[in-house]
Amino acid sequence: MNAKIWLSSPHMCGKEKEFVEDAFTTNWIAPLGPNVDGFENDLETYLGEGMHVAALSSGTAAIHLALILLGVQNGDEVICQSMTFSGSANPIVYQGATPVFVDSEKETWNMSPSFLEEAIKDRIKKGKKPKAIIPVHLYGMPCKMHEILSIANEYEIPVIEDAAEALGSMYFGKKTGTFGTISILSFNGNKIITTSGGGAIVSNNKTYIERAKFLSTQARDPAPHYEHSHIGYNYRMSNVCAGIGRGQMTVLEDRVKKKRAIFKNYQAALNNISGISFQNEPENFYSNRWLTTILIDSAKTPHTINNEHIRLVLEKSNIESRPLWKPMHLQPVFKDAAFYGDRTSDKLFEQGLCLPSGSNLTEEAIETVKSKISLAFTLESFSNL
Ligand SMILES: Cc1ncc(COP(=O)(O)O)c(C=O)c1O
């Protein structure tokens, strides 16, 4: 059996060790220190646009703090893209607020601006104006931010831009992670760059970021003893993890190039198989192609092959693949939540598959994945399962 081929595994460059070593040498083994400051500086420089950054323990923590900073409270409603990972939506419930889910549009698979507007109008009609909007750049593909922001501005609702999967992507030449009233990033182990686990909150409003630093370190008032006039959180990034992040920042652009090359490689090899389609980049959209994703229209395939069949064939060869993220409005935990859409995301979930896309994949591994996918489209593949 070949070594496991993962969807997207951590890819170290070697420099990370130097920064981590430095944390040990200087004994900054704490959720503060030179690596935390350095990593925040690196992110601020990379994102530009006058952004301020606080490094946190996860992207989920970043969304939670963003909601708190925007004043989301018990009983409020927050609009969230339905097609996302649960980390985008769970913090809404941490705040005692209610998520309202909005479907995807077909081009980017992200929040549909027209259903967003429909949702806002209807929630206002029902008596509650949503407190925030959470669009998500899924798999690295930017959302239609101009349309989303113009609706958000019209109704004066702040935007929490979930760029957890999209560091390195751009929209009309501007980096994702710089569009929200507040934006968030994730450095979880599977992301384009990682700190093992971690996240960041980003804004051009310095007050928000200073407040995020205060809240993420248990909201300690200035005093020699521990004094608290607010509820705080233990959400700051460790100086050891931030060391990994500083090393990873030196290779971010390489990682984006590699991920985009992997996408092109799969596309060139598989695009002509009847029933498979790839997600195109609309003009002025630049995706980091964090994960290469395909749709399988089984009616168009030679032997009514579906995404699950391909997944099983790959699994048999020790290759990890995964259906597209199951939309939040289909999750048992959110079964009572309001949903606005035409079930585009249901169809994407039914047809989609994420392929191994790690920037550390060897040419040989990619060739293996491609040949196993081709094999999955043959009758022979059924008898081997
Ligand atoms: C779209 C999206 N939002 C939020 C998160 C949460 O980030 P974290 O795992 O760092 O908490 C993730 C991923 O993990 C994600 O993919």
The ligand as a Gaussian input file, in Angstrom:
#p B3LYP/6-31G(d) Opt

LIG

0 1
 C      -14.387000      28.605000       6.132000
 C      -13.852000      28.360000       7.505000
 N      -14.217000      29.179000       8.505000
 C      -13.742000      29.016000       9.746000
 C      -12.864000      28.007000      10.050000
 C      -12.400000      27.866000      11.443000
 O      -11.027000      27.979000      11.578000
 P      -10.255000      27.196000      12.739000
 O      -10.211000      25.752000      12.383000
 O       -8.901000      27.822000      12.739000
 O      -10.994000      27.439000      14.005000
 C      -12.448000      27.132000       9.026000
 C      -11.502000      26.039000       9.181000
 O      -11.034000      25.393000       9.873000
 C      -12.965000      27.301000       7.731000
 O      -12.599000      26.479000       6.748000

